[in-house]
Amino acid sequence: MISVPKRKFKRAVDRNRVKRWVREAWRIERGPLEQLVEKRGEQWAIVLIFVGKEMPDWTVCQTAMKKLIRRLEAHVAQHGTESKPENHA
């Protein structure tokens, strides 16, 4: 699930564009994380909330998604599932 606040992006077209870019970045970058989760026999529900104040471009979305996925992978590799990842946005 992806959420973009109406308070920061008044026009639906802007919110939808951000959601499309975040969704596409997730689709492209999720492979290694999905494999790790499947390998562990787990299921995850991930909610992404866009908190930026300005309209990002595609490269910003993709770079941020890569960073997020690498951090999730590192957290699982280090801690397993006994603890939940902290919010480091």
ZAVO-764530 format. One line per 2 residues: number of its first residue (from 0); for each residue x, y, z of N, C-alpha, C. Coordinates in steps of 0.2 Angstrom, whole numbers, plus 5000, padded with zeros to 4 digits. Each point is the difference from the previous one (the first is absolute). Layout:
BEGIN
NUM> X,Y,Z,X,Y,Z,X,Y,Z | ...
//
This chain:
BEGIN
0> 5004,4994,5000,4996,5006,5000,5004,5006,5000 | 4999,5005,4996,5003,5006,5000,4996,5006,5001
2> 5002,5004,5005,4996,5006,5001,5004,5007,4999 | 4996,5004,4997,5003,5007,4999,4995,5005,5003
4> 5002,5004,5004,4995,5005,5004,4997,5005,4995 | 4994,5001,5001,4996,5005,4996,5002,5007,5003
6> 5002,5000,5006,5002,5007,5003,5006,5003,4996 | 5005,4996,4998,5006,5002,4997,4999,5000,4992
8> 4996,4996,4997,4999,5000,4993,4992,5001,4999 | 4998,5006,4999,4993,5001,4999,4997,4997,4994
10> 5004,5000,4995,4997,4997,4993,5001,4993,5000 | 4994,4996,4998,5000,4993,5000,5006,4998,4995
12> 5000,5003,4994,5005,4998,4995,5007,5000,5003 | 5002,5005,5005,5007,4999,5003,5000,4995,5004
14> 4995,4998,5004,5000,4995,5005,5001,4993,4996 | 4996,5000,4995,5000,4993,4996,5007,4999,4996
16> 5003,5006,4998,5007,4999,4997,5005,4998,5005 | 5000,5002,5006,5004,4998,5005,4999,4993,5002
18> 4994,4998,5001,4998,4993,5001,5003,4995,4994 | 4999,5002,4994,5002,4996,4994,5008,4999,5001
20> 5003,5006,5001,5008,4999,5000,5002,4996,5006 | 4997,5001,5006,5002,4995,5006,4998,4993,4998
22> 4994,4999,4997,4998,4993,4998,5005,4997,4995 | 5002,5004,4995,5005,4997,4995,5007,4999,5003
24> 5002,5005,5005,5006,4999,5003,5000,4993,5004 | 4995,4999,5004,4999,4994,5004,5000,4994,4995
26> 4997,5000,4995,4999,4994,4995,5007,4999,4998 | 5004,5005,4998,5007,4998,4997,5005,4998,5005
28> 4999,5003,5006,5005,4998,5005,4999,4995,5005 | 4994,4997,5000,4998,4996,5006,5002,4993,4999
30> 5003,4998,4995,5002,4993,4999,5004,4997,5005 | 5006,5002,5002,5004,4997,5006,4996,5000,5006
32> 4996,5005,5002,4997,5000,5006,4994,4994,5000 | 4997,5000,4994,4995,4994,5000,5003,4993,5000
34> 5006,4999,4997,5003,4994,5001,5002,4998,5007 | 5002,5005,5004,5002,4999,5007,4994,4999,5004
36> 4995,5003,4999,4993,4999,5004,4998,4993,4998 | 5000,4998,4994,4997,4993,4998,5005,4995,5003
38> 5006,5001,4999,5005,4995,5003,4999,4999,5007 | 4998,5005,5004,4999,4999,5007,4993,4997,5001
40> 4996,5000,4995,4993,4997,5001,4995,5005,5003 | 5001,5006,4999,4996,5006,5004,4996,5003,4994
42> 4996,5004,5003,4996,5005,4996,5000,5006,5003 | 5001,5006,4996,5000,5006,5003,4995,5005,4997
44> 4997,5004,5004,4996,5006,4997,5004,5006,5001 | 5001,5004,4995,5004,5006,5000,4996,5006,4998
46> 5000,5005,5004,4996,5006,4998,5005,5006,4999 | 5000,5003,4994,5004,5005,4999,4997,5007,5000
48> 5002,5004,5004,4997,5007,5001,5005,5005,4997 | 4998,5004,4995,5004,5005,4997,5000,5006,5005
50> 5005,5003,5003,5000,5005,5004,5004,5006,4998 | 5002,5000,4993,5003,5006,4998,4995,5006,4999
52> 5003,5006,4999,4996,5006,4999,5000,5002,4993 | 5005,4998,4996,5000,5002,4993,4999,4994,4996
54> 4998,5001,4994,4999,4995,4995,5007,4997,4998 | 5001,4994,5001,5007,4997,4999,5000,4998,4992
56> 5006,4999,4998,5001,4997,4993,5001,4993,5001 | 5000,4996,4994,5001,4993,5000,5006,4998,5003
58> 5006,5003,4999,5006,4998,5003,5000,5000,5007 | 4997,5005,5003,4999,5001,5007,4996,4994,5003
60> 4995,4998,4997,4995,4994,5002,5004,4994,5000 | 5004,4999,4994,5003,4993,5000,5006,5000,5004
62> 5004,5005,5001,5005,5000,5005,4998,4999,5007 | 4995,5003,5002,4997,4999,5007,4997,4993,5001
64> 4997,4997,4995,4998,4993,5000,5006,4996,5001 | 5005,5001,4996,5006,4995,5001,5003,5000,5007
66> 5000,5006,5002,5003,5001,5007,4995,4997,5005 | 4994,5001,5000,4995,4997,5004,5001,4992,5000
68> 5000,4997,4994,5000,4993,5000,5007,4997,5002 | 5005,5004,4999,5007,4997,5003,5000,5001,5007
70> 4996,5005,5003,5000,5000,5008,4996,4995,5002 | 4994,4998,4997,4996,4994,5002,5004,4994,5000
72> 5003,4999,4994,5004,4994,5000,5005,4999,5005 | 5004,5005,5001,5005,5000,5006,4997,4999,5006
74> 4994,5003,5002,4997,4999,5006,4998,4993,5001 | 4997,4997,4995,4998,4993,5001,5006,4995,5000
76> 5006,5002,4997,5006,4996,5000,5003,5000,5007 | 4999,5006,5003,5003,5001,5007,4996,4998,5005
78> 4994,5001,5000,4995,4999,5006,4995,4994,4999 | 4999,4998,4994,4995,4995,4998,4993,5004,5001
80> 4995,4996,5003,4994,5003,5001,4998,5001,5007 | 5005,4999,5005,4998,5001,5007,4999,5007,5002
82> 5003,5005,4996,4998,5007,5001,4998,5004,4994 | 4996,5005,5000,4997,5003,4995,5005,5006,4998
84> 5001,5002,4993,5004,5005,4998,4997,5007,5003 | 5005,5004,5002,4998,5007,5002,4999,5004,4994
86> 4996,5005,5001,4998,5005,4995,5006,5005,5000 | 5004,5000,4994,5006,5005,4999,4998,5004,4994
88> 4995,5002,4999,4998,5004,4994,5003,5007,5000
//
